[in-house]
Amino acid sequence: MQPCLGELQHLLYRLITATSGVEEGLAAETNLPSQGITALVRGEARVSAIDRVEIYANMYFYRLLDAIKEDFPATLRVVGEANFHNLVTGYLTDYPPGDPSITEASRHLAEFTRNSSALEKWPFIADLIQLERAILEVFLGPDARPLAAEAMRVIPAAQWPSLLITVHPALQVINSEWRVDEILRALESGQPLAQPKHERRGILVWRNDYSVNYRPLDDLERRALSMIRFGYPFGAMCEAVAIHRGDSVTPAQISRMITRWLTDGLLVRAGQR
C-alpha cells in the first residue's frame, strides 16, 4: 500500500536527516512498500532512487551549514572553514533540526560546543557562539516602542517612585567567562583576532530600531536591569541599588544610568507592546 502524502514527507525527512546516510536510514525503516524506495522515488540508469535522495540529503546539510555560517561569522573566522564544518556536522548529528525555521537549527550550538573537543584549542569558543546566537535572537525578537527621554520628563516627579517600567522584550543579558565581545569588535573593525582575556562578565545585547548592539555590564547596571525586569517600581529599584552598593552610588550615577538606558532604547512602559 502506497503511503499518503504526509507519510511520504515524514519518510523522506527521516532519510534526508539520517546521520549514517540514506542507505542505513532505509535499512531502519520497517514500513516500506515491497519494492522499497524505488516505489516512491523514481530512479534511472544514471541516478538511482537512493542517489536522488542522497542528493537532497547533501543539499539539506549544506544549506544548514551555509545558514549557520552566516549567523556565526566570528566563530567561523576564529576556528576556520574545516573546523567549523566538523563542528556543525557533529552538532547536527546530536541535535537534528526539528523546527520549520532554519534559524532554530543553531539554537543549541553553544551547549553542544561546551562538551566538544573544540574547547581544547579555543576555550572561549562556546561563549563566543553564545554571544553570536544572542545577537541573532535579539534581531529576530519581539518588538515594543521604547520609552523616550521626552516621555519620562512629562511624568510628574511625584509619580516616579511608583512608575512601572520594564526592559525591551528582545533584550538579553548573557554570562560569559571570557571577554568575547572584544572578538566581535575586532572583526567589525577589521583588526586581527586574538584570544580574549579570561574574565567573567555580563554582556548586554539589545536592539534599537533595526540595529543590534552589545556591551559589557558592570555589577551596578546589571543588578538594576534585573530588578526592572522582575517588576520593581522605579523608586524601589533606585533604593535597592543604592543600599546594595552603599555610599558609593550617588543619585547622579543612577541618573546617568537611566539616561543611557533611555538613549539606547532599553526601557518600555510595563504592559506595553
N, C-alpha and C positions, 0 to 999 in steps of 0.2 A: 504493500500500500504506500502510495506516494505521500510524503509529509505535506502538511499545509504550509502556507507561506511563512507563518510565524515560526513553525518548527524548523523550516529550512533556514531561515535567518539565524536562529539560535545555533543550529548546527555549524553553519559557515563561520559564525563568530567564534565558536569553540575551536574550530580548526585553524582559523587565522591567528588566534591568540595562543595556540598550543605552544608551550615553552620548548618542547622537544621536537617540534616540526610537525608538518601536516600528516606525514605517514604514521607516526606514532600516535598522533591525535586520532586518526581514523581507527587505529587498532583498539583504542579505548572506547569507541562508540559501539553500543550494543543494539541499536535500533535502526540500522541502515537497511535500505532495500536489498534484496538478494543479489542484485547486480553491483552493489556497492556504490561508490561515489559517482561512477560513470552514469548511473541512472538519474543523477541530479545535476551534474556539471558536464557539459559537452566537451569532449576531447577530440583530438585529431592526431594525424601521424606526427606532425611536428611538435605539438604541445599536448601532453596528456591532461586528463581531468585533474590529476594531483598537481601537475606542474602549474596549471592555471590557478589553483587555489594557493600554491606556494608563491606565485607572483603577487597575489593580493596580500598574502601574509607579509612578504618583504616590504611592499608598499606601505602597509599599515605601520610596521615598525619604523620605517624611515620617516614617515610623516610625523609620528610621535617624537622621534629624535629631533627632527628639524624644529618642531614647535618648542620643545624643551630647550634647545639651543638658543632660540630667540628670547626666551624668558630668563635665561641664566647666563648672560654674556660674560660676566666677571668670572664665574666658576669655570666656564669653557676656556677663558683666557688663561686662568691660573693652571689648570690641570692639563690642557692641551686636547687636541681633537681625539686622539686614540684613547686616552684615559677617560675622557668624557663619554665616548661611545661605550666603553666597557662598563662604566658606572651605570649608565642608563639601561644597558642590557640586563645587568644584574638586578637593577631596581624593578624593571618591568616584569621580570620573572617572578619576583616576590610580591609585587603589587600590580597585578594586571588591571588595566583600566576597567572601571565598571560604571562610568558616568558618560552620558552623551557629550558633555562639554569637554573639549580637548584640554582646556586649562586645568581641569581637575586631575589630569593624568600625573602631574608632578606634585600633588598635594603632600605626599609622604616621603618625598625625596630626601629631605633633611634627616628625618627619622631613620631612614634606611642607611644613609651615609654615616651616621653616628656609630653604626655597628659594622662598617666596612673597612677594608684594608687601606682605603684612601686616607684615613686619618694618620696612618703611619708616616706618610710623606708630607701631608698637608693637614696638620692637626686642627686648623681653623676652618676647614672647608665646609663642615656641616653648618657652622654659624653663618658663613657667607651665603650658603644656599638658603638658610632660614630667612636672612635679610632680603635676598632677591625674591623669594616667594612672597614675603610680606609686601614688598613693593607691588608685585602683580596683584595680590588680593586687594590692596588699598585702591589701586587704579580701577579695579572692577567692582569695588564695594558700593554699598548703598549711598545715596546722596541725601543731603539736607542743606538748608540755607544757613550759612554761618551767621553767627551773631556779630554784627558790626560794632565798632567802637562808637559810632554815632548813636546806635540804638541803646547802648549802655548809658551814654551820657544823658539821655532824656528820661531815664528811670530815676525817680526821686531817691535821694540818698537814704532816706528812711526805709526804703524797701530793699535796699541791697542786702542786708543780713539774711533776709528770708528768701532771697532770689534763688530759684531753682534753675540751674543750667547744667548741661552735660556736654560730653565730648562728641565730636562728629562721629557718626556711626561707622565710618570707614577707617577711623584712626586705629593704629596698632602700636603697642609697645612690646618689643621683643627683648629677651635676655640673652646676652652674648658673653662668652668667656674671652673673646678676642675683639680687638678694635677693627672689625671687618668693614665698618663704614668707610674707613680710610682707603680700603682697596677700591671701593666704588668711586670715591673721589678721584683717585689716581687714574682710574680707567676713563672717567669722564673728561679729565683734563689732559689726557694723553701722556701722563707721567709713567715711568717704569713701575711695575707692580712688585712689591716686596712683601715678605711675611709680616703680618701686623703684630703689634705688641700684644702679649698675653696679659690682658687686663679686663676684668669683669666690668660690664657696663650695660645700662639700658639704652636702647635705641628707639627713638620715636619715629614712626612712619605715618605721614598724613597726606591728604590730598587737598589742594587749594585750587578751586576751579578744575582744570584738567591736568594740573601739574602735581606729580607725586614728589614729596620732599622727605628728607630724613636727617636726623642729627642726634647726637648723644644727649642723654638726660642726666642732670645731676640729681642727687637724692631729694633735694627740696622740691624741684619741679615734678619729679616722678611721684612723690607722695601726694602732692597737691592734685595732680591729674587723676590719680587713683581715687581720691576722695570725691572729686567732682563726678567721676564716672559712676561711683557707687551711691550717688544721690545725696551727698551732704549739701545743705544750703550754703550759699556763698559765704555768709558770715561764719558759719561753723567750720568751714574749710580753712579760712584765714586764721581763726583762733587756734585750731588744732595744729596747723603747720607751725605757727609761732611758738606754741607750747612745746612741740616736739623738738624744735631746734633751739629753744631757749632764747636768750637775748641776742643771738647772732642774726636773727631775722628781723628786719625793720619793715615798717609799712611801705617804705619806698621800694624795697626789694620785691615785695608782693605786688605792688602797683606795676613795676616794670614787667614782672612775670605775666600778669593779666593782660597788659598792653600787648606783649608779644603774642600771647595766645590769640587775642582778637585780630591782630595783624595777619597772623598765619592762618586764620580761619579754623581754629581748633574747636571752638565752642558753638553750641546751639542751645536755644531755649529748650528746656525739658519738655518732652512730648511732641516736639516739632519735627516735621519731615519736609 
